[in-house]
């Protein structure tokens, strides 16, 4: 096996480990987005997310909005990173002409 193949296999294994960690973390973070509603002249925050075909809304106390927004942004960043890792893995598979063994 050539040095390049060894490097590509090591990178694929590293990418797989990183992908597993990111998928575990994204599973702990909330889905959806925060929406403001004006009800009788007062602003209220709700977390909107999908469950199957339905859109659910949960009230979010004002004190928790910033923390929840940070978690949602982290989820979006992780989703983008996961897509990038999967794209990278596809390129490695294409370069090697096979799926590397990940132990």
C-alpha positions as CSV (number, residue, x, y, z in Angstrom):
1,X,0.0,0.0,0.0
2,X,1.4,3.4,-0.9
3,X,2.0,6.3,1.5
4,X,-0.8,8.3,-0.1
5,X,-3.3,5.4,0.5
6,X,-2.2,5.2,4.2
7,X,-2.7,9.0,4.6
8,X,-6.1,8.9,3.0
9,X,-7.2,5.9,5.2
10,X,-5.9,7.7,8.3
11,X,-7.8,10.8,7.3
12,X,-11.0,8.8,6.6
13,X,-10.7,7.2,10.1
14,X,-10.2,10.6,11.7
15,X,-13.1,12.0,9.8
16,X,-15.4,9.1,10.9
17,X,-14.5,9.6,14.6
18,X,-15.1,13.3,14.3
19,X,-18.4,12.7,12.4
20,X,-19.6,10.4,15.2
21,X,-18.8,13.0,17.9
22,X,-20.6,15.7,16.0
23,X,-23.7,13.6,15.4
24,X,-23.8,12.8,19.1
25,X,-23.6,16.5,20.0
26,X,-26.2,17.5,17.4
27,X,-28.6,15.0,18.9
28,X,-28.5,16.8,22.2
29,X,-29.2,20.3,20.8
30,X,-32.7,21.7,20.1
31,X,-34.2,21.8,16.6
32,X,-36.1,24.7,15.1
33,X,-36.0,28.4,15.4
34,X,-37.2,31.1,17.7
35,X,-40.1,33.2,16.7
36,X,-41.5,36.3,18.3
37,X,-45.3,36.7,18.6
38,X,-47.2,39.8,19.5
39,X,-50.2,38.9,21.7
40,X,-52.3,41.7,23.0
41,X,-49.4,44.2,22.7
42,X,-46.9,41.9,24.5
43,X,-44.0,40.1,22.8
44,X,-43.6,36.4,23.5
45,X,-40.9,34.0,22.3
46,X,-41.7,30.5,21.0
47,X,-39.5,27.7,19.7
48,X,-41.0,26.4,16.5
49,X,-39.9,22.9,15.3
50,X,-41.3,20.1,13.2
51,X,-42.6,16.7,14.5
52,X,-43.5,14.7,11.4
53,X,-45.7,16.9,9.2
54,X,-46.8,19.2,12.0
55,X,-45.1,22.4,13.3
56,X,-45.0,22.6,17.1
57,X,-44.5,25.8,19.2
58,X,-43.2,25.8,22.7
59,X,-43.1,29.0,24.9
60,X,-39.6,30.1,25.8
61,X,-39.3,32.3,28.9
62,X,-37.4,35.6,28.1
63,X,-34.6,34.7,30.5
64,X,-33.8,31.5,28.4
65,X,-34.0,33.0,24.9
66,X,-30.3,33.9,24.5
67,X,-29.1,30.5,25.7
68,X,-31.6,28.7,23.4
69,X,-30.5,30.9,20.4
70,X,-26.9,30.0,21.1
71,X,-27.8,26.3,21.1
72,X,-29.7,26.6,17.8
73,X,-26.8,28.4,16.2
74,X,-24.4,25.7,17.4
75,X,-26.7,23.0,15.9
76,X,-26.7,24.9,12.5
77,X,-22.9,25.1,12.6
78,X,-22.6,21.4,13.4
79,X,-25.0,20.5,10.6
80,X,-22.8,22.4,8.2
81,X,-19.7,20.7,9.5
82,X,-21.3,17.3,9.2
83,X,-22.2,18.0,5.6
84,X,-18.6,19.0,5.0
85,X,-17.2,15.9,6.6
86,X,-19.4,13.6,4.6
87,X,-18.4,15.4,1.4
88,X,-14.7,14.9,2.4
89,X,-15.3,11.2,3.0
90,X,-16.9,10.9,-0.4
91,X,-13.8,12.4,-2.0
92,X,-11.5,10.0,-0.1
93,X,-13.6,7.1,-1.3
94,X,-13.4,8.3,-4.8
95,X,-9.6,8.8,-4.6
96,X,-9.0,5.4,-3.2
97,X,-11.6,3.6,-5.4
98,X,-13.0,1.8,-2.3
99,X,-14.3,2.4,1.2
100,X,-11.4,2.3,3.7
101,X,-11.5,0.0,6.7
102,X,-12.4,1.9,9.8
103,X,-11.4,0.1,13.0
